[in-house]
Amino acid sequence: MAECGRKALSLLEAARSRYESLQISDDVFGESGDDSSDNPFYSTSGDSDSDNYIAEVGEEDQQQQQQPPQQQHHHHHHQKRGDKESGHSGGTGGGSAAGPPGSLSRSQAEEEGWTETLQDVTVPPYNDTYGPAQKMPATATALDFFQLFVPDNCIQNMVTQTNMYAKKFQERFGSDEGWRPVTAQEMKAFLGFVTSTSVHRCESVLSIWSSGFFSNQSIALKMSQSRFEKILKYFHIVAFRPSQGSNQGLYKIQPFLDSLQQSFSCTFRPSQTQVLHEPLIDEDPVFITTCTERELRKRKKRKFSLWVRQCTSTGFICQIAVHLKDGQGTDGLATLKNKPQLHSLVAKQLCQNISGKNAIIFTGPSITSLSLFTEFSKQDIYCCGLLSTRKSDCTGLPQSMLVCGSTPAQRGQSRIMMKGSMSLISWYNKGHFRFLANAYSPTKKGLIIKRKSGEIPCPLAVEAFAAHLSYICKYDDKYSKYFIFHKPNKTWQQVFWLSISIAINNAYILYKMSDAYTVKRYSRAQFGERLVRELLDLDDCSPTQVGEAGTAAMGAK
């Protein structure tokens, strides 16, 4: 038994050293406590929270082996995240013998330059620095880090616009006796109250003033409930509709998104490896399991999708793209009903700032396509993407690689074809997984290292994809728990609080990478609580509710 444990441990050590060579830092974003020491790359159970299209690339689980093939890769609430590919859709009715639309026959593929002769591919070194752009002092507070993204002038703008909107509203609908113009200090407190719902996981911010479970007397004294509700009623970032604008549907929040974007770019430079995906932002699963269906149906469906470009070494979100569904807005994206076309436009939008830097981008099936990757390679952006015969645009790819052969494949077997520096990989691990990549050499071998089954051979591109993306999914699972729970009805407000949540998570990553972390060692929960108290200008300097992880962190000081 002990020998078995030692073997598992040595496999994990081998995994860790391999993944470090793939540029993944161990746990820059982790909580204090058990999570940090665990292997950040693969989950071990078939139905664990971090299981999705990424972890599955290397997943072996006894339960999965007993399931029929078409159910193997479907888990509970993760279908929204990324575009999960069952990996062998080609063999289970997803692709006929003719292959997906746009794919090439054998003779066409030869004419187009696809060949089974492999050659080495080298990606030039990354020509940008990596890490925080400025050194923060050891005395920097949670608010200092947050204000790198939401500075005083941004809060002052909210004050001005909210007061303008209140004036306009009252001119139209009659005066509001209880209203007085909001101040910058009150606006900070207002942000603090709503942010507190991310720390205490409470859907109604008003329960702070109640006598129930989520009441919080220590912060309730800073402002009366009626005053808070007045500010909530009039809160605006843009009070008046502009005469013309590129993104009409989001005009009420666009200036804030623009300034946030600029501050993300100015404060942090991502590593060479980055991922484009939709983070997990839907309802809290705990809430869903305790909520009746009728209540669920009453909840409005989200009218926007949010895509990000995220650094795979730290989890820092470098860029956000918001797309309104149902044809709202006139940004050109709304008119596109074709999903791959829409997603490739989103991808171009997210990557507009990284051309010429030799970055490596990982993508899910809805973005992966030969035309997009070819376009990116001309801008010195290298790619590695999971490919789905159902969800990807397969135009220009050889059919022979997209449909399953009649001979059964062995686990870990792969076939590769190349066109120029682009490799199309078909790899078998209880189902066919296909990848399109020009970021890794097809001649280089990799390994998926599992606790149960040991080593599964694969091309290096597959190992890199599994490692980097599992890491990001672990990040999302952990940090989506700290999103602001307050649920407004208006779309622009939903986007606003979501982007504030992302800014706070980014602020925590910068805090973890700074000297300030060595002084206090706050967990993410404690950092959130500190931020709330500093926004409310409360004097005491210790977090009020320290969880188990927090206690461990405080003890480590």
N, C-alpha and C positions, 0 to 999 in steps of 0.2 A: 504493500500500500504506500509506504513511505517512498519507495523507489518510483512508483507511479506518480506521486506528487512532485518528486524531484524532476522527473521527465517533463511534466506539464510546465513546471517553473522554468526549466531550461528552454523549452519551446517559446515561452513568453519572453524570456530574455532575448532569445534570437529574434523574435518578432520586433521587440522594442529597438534593438540596434539596427535592424533593417529599416524600420520606419523612420528612425532618426536620420538615416542616410537619405531618406526620401523627403527630408526637410520638415518633419512634423515635430513641433515642440511637445513636451509630454503633457503638461496640464496647466497652461497659462490661465485658463478660465475656471478651473475646478473649484468646488467648494473645499473648505477644510474638511477633514474626515475621510471616511472610507473611500469615497468616490475617486479621490485624487490618486490613490495608489493602485487602483484597478487598471486593467489593460484598456486603454481608451479606444481600441480599434474594433473589437467585435463583441457583440452580445453573445451570451452563451445559451439562451433559451429561445425556443421557437416563437414564443409569444411575448418576448420582452418589449419594453417601450421603444427601444432604439432600433427595433427591427424594421427594415424597410428595404427599398430596392438596393441599397448599398450593402448593408450588413449581409443581405442574402447572397451576395456574390460569393461570400466565403462561408455561408451558413451550413452547418450540418446539425440536424436535430432529430432525435429518434421519432418524435411525433410526426415530423415532416415526411420521414421515409414511409410511414404507414399511410399517408394521405394519397388520394389519387393525384396524378401530376397536375391537373388544372387547378388544384386547390393549394398546391405546395407553397406558393409564394404570396398568399393573400392573408394579411393580418388585419386586426380590428380597425382602429381609427386612423391608419396612416395612409389611406389611399389618396388623400388630398395632397400629401407631401410629395413633391417631385412627380415624376410620372413613372410609376412602378411598372417594370416589365417582367412578365412571368418568365422571361428568359427563353422559353421554348414555344412561343406562340406559333412559330413557323410549323411546328410539328403537331399542334393541337387545333388545327383549323384556322389559325391566324393567317397562314399564307398558303395558297394553292401551289401546284407545281409551277405555275407561271410566275410566281413571285409577286411582291407588292408593286403597286403602280409606279411606273418610272424606272423600274430596275431593268438591268441589261441582260440579254441572252449571252451565252458563252462567246459567240462570234463578235457580238457588239462590244462585249467587255474587252476582248483582245484588241479590237480596233481602237477603243478608247484608251488603251495603254495599261489595263489591269494585267498583272502577271503574278505567278506564284514564286518567282525569283525574288528573294528578300535581300535588301541591302541595309547597311547601317544608317541610322538617322541620328544626327546630333543637334541638340537645341543649344544655341549660343547662350553664354552666361547672362543672367538677369542684369540689366544695366540700370537698376534703380536701387536706392538704399532701402532698408527694411526696418520698421519699428516706429516708435513714437517720434514725431518731428521735433518736439521740444521737451526739455528736461523739466519736470515738475519738482518743486522743492519737497523735502520730507514732511514739511508742515502742511502741505496741500490738503484741503478738506474734500469731502464727497461733493459739496457744492462747487468747489473750484473745478473739479473734473467735469461735472455736468455743464458748467458754464463755458467750457471750451466749445460746446455745441449750441447751447441756448444762452447767449450772453445777455448782459443787461439791456443793450440796445434792442435786442429781439423782444425782451419782456416789455420794454417801454413801448414798442410798436403795438403789442397786444393791448396795452393800456389805452393808447390813443384810439385804436380802431374800435375797441369795445365801447369807449365813451361816445365815439361818433355814431356807432350803431344804436346805442341806447337813445341818443338824441333824435336820430332819424325815426326810430321806432315810436317814440313818444309823440313826435310831431304828427305822425300818421294815425296813431291809435289812442291818443290822449295821454296826459301826463301820469307819471307813476310816482305817487307821493313819497314812497319809501326809498326812492333811488337817489344816490349821490355819486358823483364821478368816482371811478375806481382809481386807486393809487398803485404805484409800482410794488410797494410792500404787500398790498392786498393781493395783487396778481401773483406774486411769488407764493403767498400762502395758498391761494386758489390752486396753483399747480401742485403744491405740496399735499393738499387734501386729496386731490384726485390720484396722485402718485401713491398715496398710502394704500389704495386698493390693490396695488401690486404686491405690497408687503403682507397684507392681511387677507388676500384672496377674497375680497368681499365685493359683490357685484354692485351694491348700492352705496355710493359714497355718502349718502345721507344717514346711513346707519351709524356713522361716527357720533352723531348727536343723540342716538337713541339710547334706550336702556338695555338693549339686547346684547347678544354675544359679540357683535362687532363694534360695540360702542368703544370710544377711545377718549376718555375724559382729559387725558394729558394734552391732547392736541385740540379737542373741541373748544377749549376756552379761548383759543386764539381768534375765533370769529364766530358770530352767531349763525345758526342754520339759515335764518331768513336772509342774512346778508350774502352768504354763500350761494343760496338759490337765486338771488338777484343777479349776481355776477355770472352764474351759470346760464341764466336766461339770455343775457346780452353778450356773452363772450364771443368775440370775433377776432380774426386775424386780418381779414379784408372786409371792410364794412360795405363797400360799394362795388357793384359789378363794373369791371373795366370796359371801355368802349370797344376795344378789340383785344384779343389774346389768343395764344396758340392753343391753350388748354382750357376752354370755357368751363367744362364740367368741374374742374378742380380750382377754379379761380380763387375760391375762398381760402385756399391753403397753399397755392403754388409758391408765393414769395417765401413762406416758411420752409417748404421743401427745398427750394433753391439755396437758401442760406444754410440749411442743415447739410446739404450736399457739399457745399463749399467747405464747411468746417470739418466734415469727415475727411475730405481730401487734404486739408491743410494740417490736420493733427496727427495723421497716421499714414505710413506707407506700407502697403501689404507685402507679404512674401511673394515669391515668384509664382507659387501655386494658389489659384483662386477658384471658387466655384460659383456657378450661376444656378439659382434655384428659387423655389417658393418656400419660404420658411413656414413652420407650423404655427399658424396664428388663429386657428379655429377655436370653437368653444372648448372650455376646460372639460376634459373627459370625465372628471369626477362629477361635474355638474350634470353632464348628459346622462350618466347612469342613475342619478337620483331624481331626474326630472320626468314628469309624465309626458307622453307623446303629444297630448293636446297643448301643453305649455310650450313644448319644443316647436310645434307648428306655428305658434303665435310669434315666435322670434323671427325677425326679418332676416332673410338671406343676405349675406354680404354682397354689396353691389360693385366690389372692386377686387382685383387680384394684385398682390404685391410681390414683386420679384426683387432679389438682391444679388449683388456681387460681394462675396464674402471671402476673407483671407482664411485659407485652410490651416495656417499655423497657429492662429490665435482665436478665430471666430469673429474678429472685428468685421462689421458690415461696412463696406467701403462705398457702396452706392445702392440707391433704392430706385425702382421704377414702379409707379402705380398705374395700373390700367383699369379704367372704368368699364364695367360690363354693360350690356344692353344699350349700346350706342349712345351713352351719355358722352358729352365732350366732343370736340372736333379735332382731336389730335391725330387723326389718320389711323390710329390703331383700332379705334372702335368700329370702323367700317369693315375690318377684316374678319370674316367669319372662318377663314381657313386657319386652323390652330397652328400648324407648323410655321406658316407665314407670319402669323402674329408673334409667335415665340421667337422667331429669328430676328424680327424687328426689335423686340424687347432686348434680346441679347446684344444687338448692335448698340442700342441705347445705353446699356449697362457697361459696355466696353469702350465707349468713345474716348475715355481718358487714358487708356493704357496702351495705345498703339505705339510701336517702336521700342517697347521695353523688354521683349522676349518673355512675356508672362505665359504661364501655362494655365489654361482654363478647363475645368471639368464641367460637363453638362449632362443633364438628364435626357431621356429619349425624345421629349417634345422639341428640344432645341437642336439636337444632333442632326446635322445634314452635311453632305459633301459640299454643296455650294457655299454654305455659311463658313465651314472650316477652311475652304479654299480662299474665300474672301478675307478671313481673319489672318491666314498665313501671309498674305501680301502686306499686312500691317504689323508683321512680326509678333502675332499673337498665336501661340501654339495650343492645340486642343486635344482633349481626350474625352470621348463621350460614349455613354451607353446608348445602344441602338435598339429600337423596337420595330418589328415589321408592321405593327398596328399603329404606333403613335409617331414614328419618325417619318420624315420625308426621305424616301429611299431612292430618289431620282439619281441615276448615274452609278448605282452600285450593282455589282454582278449578282444575278439571281442565284447562281450556284452557291453563294455564301449565305444567302438569306433563307433558303429552304433546307429542311433537314434531309440528310441522305438516308438511303435505305439501310445501310449498315449501322448497327448500334454503336454509339460512341462510348469510349472509356472515360471515366472521371479524370479530369485534368488534361484531356486531349485538346489540342487546338489546331485550327487551320487558319492560315493567313494569306491574304492577297495584297499586293501593293500597286499603287499608281503614283509615280513620283515618290514623294516622301510620305504619302498617306497610306496607312495600313488599315485594312478591314479584318477584324479578328473574330473568329467564331470559336468560343471556348465552352467546353462541356463540364458542368458540375450539377448533376441531377437536373438537367435541362440545359438548353443552349443559351449562352449569353453572347451577345454580339457587341463589339466596340469599334468605333472609328477613331483613329488617333494619328497625329503626326508629332506628338510631344515625346514619345518614347520609341526606342529602336525595337523593331519587331524581332530582331535577332537576339535580343537580351531576354533571359529567362527570369521569372520571379516565382514567388511561393505565396500561397495563402496558408497561414499557419493557424491551425485550429486546436483548441484544447483537447477535443475528443479524438479527432481523426488524424492529428499530426499535420503533415505537409501535403498540400495539393499543388502540383506544378501548374504554372500559368505563364503567359507572356508578362513582361514587366509592366506594360500598360494596365493590365487587369489588376495587378497587385497595387499599383499606385492609386488607381481609381478606388478600389475597395478601402485602402488605408485612409486616404484623404477624406473621402465622403463619409465613412463611418464616424470619423472624428467630428465632422460638421453636424452629423445627425445627433451625436451625443450632446454636442453643444446646444442644438435646438431643443432637444428633450429637456435639458436642464434649465435653459433660460427662457423657454416659452412659459415656464411657471411664474416668471417674474414680470409678465406683461400686465399693464394696467387693466384691471377687471371692469372698471366703469364702462358701461355699454350705452353710448348715446345712439339716438335714432338716425341722426344726419350723417351721411357718408363722409363729408369733409371732416367732421369731428372724430369719426372712427379712425380715419387716416391720421389725423393729428395725434391722437393718444397712442396709436400704434407706433408712429415715428418717434414720439417722446420715449416710449418704452425701449425702442432700439437705441436711442441716444443714451439712455441710462445704462443699458448693457454694454455699449461701447465705452462709456465713461468708466465702468468697472474694469474692463480689460486694460485701459490705460493706467488705472490705479494699480492693478496687479503687476504691471510692468514698471512701476515707478518706485522711488525710494520711500514714498509715503506708506506703501504696503508693509515694508519691513518694520515700521513703527507700530501700526495698529493691527495689521493682519485681519481686516474685516472679511467675513464671508459675504457672499452676494446679498443674503437677506439682511445682514447688519448694515451693509453699505446702503441699501435701499432705505432702511430705517433712519440712518444718519442723514441721508439726503432730505427726507421728509422733515426732520427736525430742524435742519439748517434752512430749508426753504421757509419754514414757519417761524424762523428766528427764535427758536427755543434755546435757552442757555445751556442746559445740562449736556454734557459731552459723551455720555455712555449710552449705548443702545438699550432700549427698555426691555425688549423681549429678545433674549439671546437663546437661540435654539441649541441643540446638541452640537451641531457643527460649529456654531459660534463659540460655545464654551471651550471646545477643543482649541479653536483659534486663539481665544483670549489666554488660554493656559500656555500656549506656545510662545507668548511674548517674552 
